[in-house]
Amino acid sequence: MSRFKDKKGKGTPAISTASLPDIIFMLLFFFMVTTVMREVDLLVKISLPEASEVTKLEDKALVDYIYIGPPSESYLGTEPRIQLNDQFARLDEIDAWVKLGTERRDEVLQPKITRSLKVDKETNMKIVTDVKQELRKSNALKINYSSSQGG
């Protein structure tokens, strides 16, 4: 009669995976709630002018933004600059930017694309007029000005 039993048939118990789907869905929900969709890193200072009659754009997926204003970094000067997407651009780069924005959308949606000018209220109209002329050359004729709701 031995006091010690033989442990040959026993091993480590299996890890229960019953709660694994719950943990996965909690993590998925957490990341969905806390994630912010990145827009554009502004390289220019923009203080939008105020307007009394403002209409909201309906489909923001069909809007391409052009930012015009003084650079946010002082070492880049004080003259107004043009920003397309996340980088500064020259006037002659607008045509390629318009074509790229048009090509990345479905052919049915291409006539509905709006180019929205977000211009600092202290910016001279010369650069805005030059941008509009370049957009006209690129056949981007649906343009609007962004503003903030005012009195």
Residue pairs with C-beta under 8 A, 6 or more apart in sequence:
40 65
40 67
40 83
40 85
40 86
41 86
42 67
42 72
42 83
43 67
43 71
43 72
43 73
43 81
43 83
43 86
43 87
43 88
44 67
44 68
44 69
44 70
44 71
44 72
44 80
44 81
44 83
44 120
45 69
45 70
45 71
45 72
45 120
46 67
46 69
46 118
46 119
46 120
47 69
47 120
47 121
47 122
48 118
48 119
48 120
48 121
48 146
48 147
48 148
49 119
49 121
49 147
49 148
49 150
50 147
50 148
50 149
50 150
50 151
51 147
51 148
51 149
51 150
52 150
52 151
54 147
54 148
54 149
57 63
57 114
57 116
57 144
59 112
62 105
62 109
62 112
62 113
62 114
63 113
63 114
63 115
63 116
64 97
64 98
64 101
64 113
64 114
64 115
64 116
65 115
65 116
65 118
65 146
66 82
66 83
66 84
66 94
66 115
66 116
66 117
66 118
66 131
67 82
67 83
67 84
67 118
67 119
68 80
68 81
68 82
68 83
68 117
68 118
68 119
68 120
68 123
68 127
68 128
68 131
69 80
69 81
69 119
69 120
69 122
69 123
70 77
70 78
70 79
70 80
70 81
70 120
70 122
70 123
71 77
71 78
71 81
71 88
80 120
80 123
80 124
80 127
81 88
82 88
82 89
82 90
82 91
82 94
82 127
82 131
83 89
84 93
84 94
84 97
85 97
89 97
91 130
91 131
91 134
92 134
94 131
94 134
94 135
94 138
95 134
95 137
95 138
98 115
98 135
98 138
98 139
98 140
99 138
101 113
102 110
102 113
102 140
105 113
111 142
112 142
113 140
113 142
114 142
114 143
114 144
115 135
115 140
115 142
115 143
115 144
116 143
116 144
116 145
116 146
117 128
117 131
117 132
117 143
117 144
117 145
117 146
118 146
119 128
119 145
119 146
132 143
135 141
135 143
